[in-house]
Amino acid sequence: MKRCFGVAVSIAVLAWATAAHAQVSITGGIAGTVLDSSDAVVPGATVTLVDEGTGAKKSVVANENGAFAFRDLNFGTYQVTVKLQGFKAAVYNKVIVEAGRTTDIRVHLTVGGLEQNITVEGKTPVLEMSSNVISSTLNNKDVNELPIAGRNAFNLARLVPGAVAPQGTGSTHFNGMPGGTINPTIDGVNNSSNGFKSGGTSFFGTVPARLGAVEEVTVESAGLGGDDGVTGGVNLKFITRRGTNQYHFSMFEQYRTEKLNANSFRNAALGTPKAELRRHDFGGNFGGPINIHPAVKGKLFGFANYEEEYIPQTANQSQTILTAEAQSGIFRFNDSTGVQRTVNVFDIAAAAPGSCNCPAFADPTIAAMLAKEAQSRQFATVTAGTGGNALRTEGITWLEPQKQINYYPTARIDYRVRPTLSFMGSYNRYNQRAEGRRVWPFPEFPINSDTFDSGWWVFSTGTDMTLGSNKHNELRYGIQHSGDTNEVGRRREFYLLNGTVNGLPARFTMPLGLSMLTADNAPVIGKHYITTITDTFRLIHGNHTYSMGGNYRDTQWRDRDLQGTGTAGWLGLPRYSLGFAAGDPITSTFAASNPLLAGSGISSADVTNLTNLYALLSSLQLGFRTLMIEKRTSEVWRVLGTVRTEFRKFGESLDAVKKKLNEAALRIDDTAARTRTMERELHAVELEEAE
């Protein structure tokens, strides 16, 4: 597991009207100045703000310089009403607030009674005077009306000034900056796996924002403050739609088909039908107030969106197989004059000297696999071979069905606990299920390639709090998760289709551009977690705003794959390369100087191909014969080693017996001496008695 975390702290002292952007803030603001008809500032006016979507209200009083500000506002439209005794009330309707931007307004009051109103319709932050950030925003109307291919809102970010997308790369850069500087977010939370910002491009979203779920797309491409340094040089902000005090419901269906497309020239020449591609995009959304209890009536709002892509399709697939004669060992080639000739590799092997130990027949495991591959001709279109082995191989082509289903659920809730405290939470998910395909056209053949199952999601929460009339705090917490696997089509038992070697399912590296019956891919499981916590605190004092905050990011890669190093294989299956190593003595048997090849005019390239054909057909059994010889040799050495050990023990035993025998001989000699002494003593006793 790889893990990385970063912490950034930023502090700023800003002029009164300046928008102090939080780290990837998704809240906006309204700032303005109250003036009279002579453009003199008017202090003390009461400014009331009403969210036209939810009806939430806020009020402030303009300071001694006539300035006022509302921070931490959700995107949407607002009504701003300014009142002061002796002046007509000024009402600004549909004032637009965008994520991370401040809408600046100048309110002009004219002399009159409060019962008289001056109404202004619409205020959009076309020119933002309170910040030097260069940004472009597309609202929900733009998002839904602009013609783009598909429903991935990420493509909208390419439409802003400064975006350059080199053709064919799938990448996009902004204002000439490196791709690694791009920071995509959904509701303020990281939406890219490039957690280390190590280079390349980050112009992609782990969870593609969908048209039906997005309220705004904002690209901040220059002038970002120090508080954005930990996130990137370019911010791509996708904001999820929110519920309002009215219920809204919509559905859609988009259908595309290949029926109006022409067939390709190659397919027409081969008599192959055109590939099928039918795409069904459908879904819907619903939003409004959640009045589940009187305590939350008018305070709790929800929105949900669901989209699905159902993509059944077919695509041309191909494989390379041996010709029937090559499968039987006959090698066809052109001599130096262009005349085709043939030679049987098994005849060459049979005529080789005994030291070659060359089998003159095909290995049964390889022969069975090649015979199975040859049967694919009846289920595909057979084409002539190409390349350096055109005389020994053929191609097969067929239309292979392959289906993919993508799901995109989205949900968001907003809860205004009280006028000074609000909470939001959103969940965006992307599920991709690629059902895979066969690698050979047999009807009963299992699907074991291009399978993919993923579940990616972004979870975001935010709390906005007003502390008194001049202190604001925005806290955000979120997790971006990437989870995917391709295990479905990469199971151990699929390798049994190739046969067995040494009691295990077979796994080969094939020469001559051929393939096994199984796609040789290791299963990989990836689980990535990027946790982001940001906090921004703002203090408004006099004509200045003091802003400070911090950003914490924890990145974890929890990948797991079963790929072994070298030829160790995975899942306990070794990989056998069917061929001969450079310098192997057997290659001299298949040299151009061989009597069966002498004068044939065979090229050096075809000598290599000739050797490879023989290696394909017989190297497996030859290799295992060598392994058996090595095994027998090792067994002999093991027996000799055992005998040597036993002989050493036997010698030690003989030495011990000899020592014991020597000790016994000494004791016998001593006993004999004692016996002679006793005999002399007894003889003396007998003489005395006789006297």
KATAQUI-V674127 format. One record per pair of residues at least 4 apart in sequence whose C-alpha atoms are under 6 Angstrom apart, sorted by the first residue. I is the first residue (numbers start at 0). J is the second residue. If there is no record, write none. Layout:
i-><I/I>
j-><J/J>
This chain:
i-><0/0/1/1/2/2/3/3/4/4/4/5/5/6/6/7/7/8/8/9/9/9/10/10/11/11/12/13/13/14/14/15/15/15/16/17/17/18/18/21/22/22/23/24/24/25/25/25/26/26/26/26/26/27/27/27/27/27/27/27/27/28/28/28/28/28/29/29/29/29/29/30/30/30/31/31/31/31/31/32/32/32/33/33/33/33/34/34/34/34/34/34/35/35/35/36/40/41/42/42/42/42/42/43/43/44/44/44/44/45/45/45/46/46/46/46/46/47/47/47/47/48/48/48/48/49/49/49/49/49/50/50/50/51/51/52/53/53/61/61/61/62/74/74/74/75/75/76/76/76/77/77/78/78/78/79/79/80/80/81/81/82/85/85/86/86/86/86/87/87/87/87/87/87/87/88/88/89/89/89/90/90/91/91/91/92/92/93/94/94/95/95/102/131/132/132/132/133/133/133/133/134/134/134/135/135/136/136/137/137/137/138/138/139/139/141/150/150/151/151/152/152/152/157/161/161/162/162/163/163/164/164/172/178/178/178/179/179/179/179/179/180/180/181/181/181/182/182/182/183/183/184/184/184/184/185/185/186/188/190/190/191/191/206/212/212/212/213/213/213/214/214/214/215/215/216/216/217/217/218/218/219/219/220/241/242/242/242/242/242/243/244/244/245/246/246/247/247/248/248/249/249/250/250/251/251/252/252/253/253/254/254/255/255/256/256/257/257/262/266/266/274/274/275/275/276/277/277/278/278/279/279/280/280/281/281/282/282/283/283/284/284/285/285/286/286/287/287/288/289/289/290/295/298/298/299/299/300/300/301/301/302/302/303/303/304/304/305/305/306/307/307/308/308/309/310/310/311/312/312/312/313/313/313/313/314/314/315/315/316/316/317/317/318/318/319/319/319/320/320/321/321/321/321/322/322/324/325/325/325/328/328/329/329/330/330/330/331/331/332/332/333/333/333/334/334/334/335/344/345/345/348/348/349/361/361/362/362/362/368/378/379/379/379/380/380/381/381/382/382/382/383/383/384/384/384/384/385/401/401/402/403/403/404/405/405/406/406/407/407/408/409/409/410/410/411/411/412/412/413/413/414/414/415/416/416/419/419/420/420/421/421/422/422/423/423/424/424/425/425/426/426/427/427/428/428/429/429/430/430/431/431/432/432/433/433/434/435/435/435/436/436/437/437/447/448/450/450/451/452/452/453/453/454/455/455/455/456/456/457/457/458/458/459/460/460/461/461/462/462/463/463/464/464/465/465/466/466/469/469/470/470/471/471/472/472/473/473/474/474/475/475/476/476/477/477/478/478/479/479/480/480/481/481/482/482/483/483/484/484/485/486/489/494/494/495/497/497/498/499/499/499/500/506/507/507/507/508/509/509/509/521/522/523/523/524/524/525/526/526/527/527/527/528/528/529/529/530/530/531/531/532/532/533/533/534/534/535/535/536/536/536/537/537/538/538/539/539/561/562/563/563/563/566/566/567/568/568/568/577/577/578/591/592/593/605/611/613/614/618/620/626/636/639/642/645/653>
j-><556/557/555/556/554/555/553/554/552/553/554/551/552/550/551/549/550/548/549/226/547/548/546/547/545/546/545/543/544/543/544/542/543/544/129/129/130/101/129/535/226/227/187/99/187/98/99/187/71/72/73/98/99/71/72/96/97/98/99/100/101/69/70/71/72/101/68/69/101/102/103/67/68/103/66/67/103/104/105/65/66/105/40/41/65/106/38/39/40/41/106/107/39/107/108/109/65/65/61/62/63/64/65/60/61/60/61/82/83/60/81/82/58/59/60/80/81/57/58/79/80/56/57/78/79/54/55/56/77/78/54/55/77/76/77/243/243/244/65/66/67/66/96/97/98/95/96/93/94/95/93/94/91/92/93/90/91/89/90/88/89/88/111/112/109/110/111/112/109/110/111/112/113/115/116/113/116/116/117/118/117/118/118/119/120/120/121/121/121/122/122/123/124/222/221/222/223/219/220/221/222/218/219/220/217/218/216/217/141/215/216/214/215/214/215/145/209/210/208/209/208/209/210/162/173/174/172/173/171/172/170/171/178/199/200/201/196/198/199/200/201/231/232/201/231/233/231/233/234/190/235/188/189/190/236/237/238/238/477/204/205/204/205/429/239/240/304/238/239/240/238/239/240/237/238/236/237/235/236/234/235/233/234/233/302/286/287/300/301/302/287/287/288/287/286/287/285/286/284/285/283/284/282/283/281/282/280/281/279/280/278/279/277/278/276/277/275/276/273/270/271/313/314/312/313/312/310/311/309/310/308/309/307/308/306/307/305/306/304/305/303/304/302/303/301/302/300/301/300/299/300/296/299/414/415/413/414/412/413/411/412/410/411/409/410/408/409/407/408/407/405/406/404/405/404/402/403/402/400/401/402/398/399/400/401/398/399/397/398/396/397/395/396/394/395/393/394/513/392/393/325/326/391/392/391/392/329/329/330/391/343/344/342/343/341/342/343/340/341/339/340/337/338/339/338/600/601/600/613/349/359/357/359/359/616/617/366/617/620/497/440/395/396/397/395/396/394/395/393/394/395/393/394/389/392/393/394/389/435/436/434/432/433/432/430/431/429/430/428/429/428/426/427/425/426/424/425/423/424/422/423/421/422/421/420/421/464/465/463/464/462/463/461/462/460/461/459/460/458/459/457/458/456/457/455/456/454/455/453/454/452/453/451/452/450/451/450/448/449/450/446/448/446/447/488/488/485/488/485/483/484/482/483/482/480/481/482/479/480/478/479/477/478/477/475/476/474/475/473/474/472/473/471/472/470/471/470/471/538/539/537/538/536/537/535/536/534/535/533/534/532/533/531/532/530/531/529/530/528/529/527/528/526/527/525/526/524/525/523/524/522/522/522/504/505/504/505/516/505/503/504/505/505/574/574/575/576/576/513/514/577/562/560/559/560/558/559/558/557/558/555/556/557/554/555/553/554/552/553/551/552/550/551/549/550/548/549/547/548/546/547/548/545/546/544/545/543/544/569/569/567/568/569/573/574/573/572/573/574/614/615/614/596/597/597/609/615/617/618/622/624/630/640/643/646/649/657>
